[in-house]
Amino acid sequence: MLLVTLVEVSGAVAATRSRSRKTELLAELFRAAGPEDVPLAIAYLSGRVPQGRIGVGWSTLREAPAPAAAPALSLHDVDAALDRLAAVAGKGAQAERRRLAGALLGAATEAEQRFLVGLLTGEVRQGALDAMAAEGLAAAAGVPAAEVRRAVMLRGALVPVARALLAEGREALAEFRLTVGRPVRPMLAGTAASVAEALTALGACAVEEKLDGIRVQVHREGERVSVWTRTLEDITERLPEVVEVARALPVARCVLDGEVIAYDEAGRPRSFQEIAGRTGSRTDVAKARALVPVVPVFFDVLLVGERELLDAPFAERHRGLAALVAEENRVRRYVAEGPDALAGAEDFLAGTLRRGHEGVVVKDLGSSYSAGRRGAAWRKVKPVHTLDLVVLAAEWGHGRRTGKLSNLHLGARGADGEWIMLGKTFKGLTDAMLAEQTEKLLELAVSDDGRTVRVRPGLVVEVAFDGVQRSSRYPAGLTLRFARVVRYRPDKSPEEADTVAAVREAGAARLE
């Protein structure tokens, strides 16, 4: 398949808001691609390269050669070029990467160049993620989307399912089963504005603490235990405490879903950043364990012995979990049923927040385990934190955002009156907001190096965030987790925006 075909589909997917039209476009692409091209098509549309990090950034791509007059690159040509880039190492590596990247871009048309630059810099965001690609794959093969999603969940990856389905047909999906030792994609929660909204939507449900830790999936087969992250990374060797808990369970074969958290000396949950640092540590695990001992807290079970529980109601799965896992390693919960359900659920949320956790997850007691997507059966409820921050700079966008100032550099005033950067975000911005902020920021611009436009502090934005964490990257020593723009605040001057001290106060519980 030629790259130009993929680029055209990517543009068409980005241009439509219709989910059904996106599915049609992807289905047409997959029918034309066939089993050998589909893995690359899926990866590129989702903004990934199979080679992973290849050491190519803006400094390498800044001076692109003149584009080719006509399209000739195939997906496999691009893949081969990226293999060569990924293999570069040693003295003169940067110059060699620049040469190879130039050769690839020189063989691409102008539209293909824009797509490749976006792909290599992580700016492909047209909405064709794996969930949407699975819908398109199902339509291309003429099978129910639910069957494809289930196979992807059980295999842990879309590409092997796509290859098998297009080569062998619907029967191939039956080969993908829950297998101990091979992780499945975790079930994810949607959102609700309040506990009342979640209970209205779900009826009888369980309200569980939402822990700010690292999601883990634990598999046990005899004495063999494997621990996987939400992204299906094997971290077994880094978490001996989890292995010990799993081996102590009164069953030789199981698959559990939960979180790894840590507590401080006062019994309060430690920050997400500390836990992430612990689970990310690959060296001197014993020392890391002594500094930040972690505890697994489970909230679901997918298999016990020879019995698979994916399709069992959540209430039944929890009974199996309670029979298997000790209370100290199970998530705290409240079952909301009857006339006092709302009052009890709201009291439970208040208690959860007092204990230092970030909110609750409300779960339909009758729901099956639907992995790999944000379904309606689980709803997370968290207090929304917002701050008014000032835009200090913005980066030119790519792909759908070409010609628009997109990624905002957010800042607040420090104790000495200087503006201090706290992080970046491009999330929450609609097309109308992009156009508005581009016009406004260009009026405030003081410099433009072709990538970043630095501006006078003048645009105040209300930013929602999930937490404040320490950061050595930014001068204030902190940054916001999952920051997204809620709205502009033309009613506020930069002097009225929140200060670094206010930001620090907002995250005081997590920064102590």
Number of C-alpha atoms within 10 A of each C-alpha: 18 16 22 20 17 23 20 15 18 26 15 16 22 17 12 13 11 10 13 13 14 23 22 18 20 30 22 15 22 25 16 14 20 15 19 14 18 23 20 21 24 24 19 24 25 22 22 20 20 13 13 10 12 17 15 18 15 11 9 18 19 13 10 16 16 14 16 17 11 11 17 13 19 16 21 15 16 20 15 13 15 22 15 16 22 16 13 17 12 8 8 9 14 16 12 17 24 20 15 18 23 19 14 20 24 17 21 26 20 17 16 22 21 17 27 25 22 18 21 23 16 15 18 25 18 19 19 24 16 21 17 16 26 27 23 27 32 24 21 21 19 12 16 13 16 13 15 25 24 22 26 26 24 23 22 22 17 22 21 16 25 29 18 16 22 21 14 12 14 17 9 16 21 10 12 17 16 21 14 17 17 16 27 27 21 24 18 19 19 16 18 19 13 16 24 16 14 26 23 10 15 20 16 18 26 24 30 22 25 22 22 22 25 18 20 27 26 26 25 24 17 11 13 13 24 24 26 20 21 20 13 18 12 17 17 17 17 21 24 18 16 21 21 12 15 27 17 11 15 10 15 16 21 24 28 21 22 24 24 25 24 21 15 12 7 6 10 15 21 23 24 20 19 18 22 14 12 21 24 13 17 12 10 9 16 13 12 19 17 9 11 19 19 23 18 26 25 26 21 23 27 24 22 19 12 8 10 16 20 17 13 15 15 23 19 16 24 20 12 17 22 17 11 16 21 13 13 11 17 19 17 16 19 17 18 23 15 9 8 9 18 18 13 16 25 17 12 23 28 14 14 20 16 12 13 17 22 20 24 27 24 31 26 22 22 18 20 19 23 21 20 21 16 16 15 18 23 26 27 23 25 20 13 10 13 19 21 24 29 33 24 26 26 27 20 18 19 21 20 16 18 12 13 19 26 24 19 24 22 25 27 28 21 16 11 6 10 10 19 19 25 24 17 21 18 18 15 14 17 11 11 9 15 19 16 14 20 18 13 15 22 17 12 18 16 12 13 15 8 9 13 18 21 20 21 16 20 18 21 26 24 18 23 20 17 18 24 25 19 19 15 9 12 13 11 18 13 21 25 22 16 14 23 21 22 17 15 18 16 11 7 14 13 21 14 13 21 19 23 21 13 15 21 19 13 16 19 13 15 21 16 8
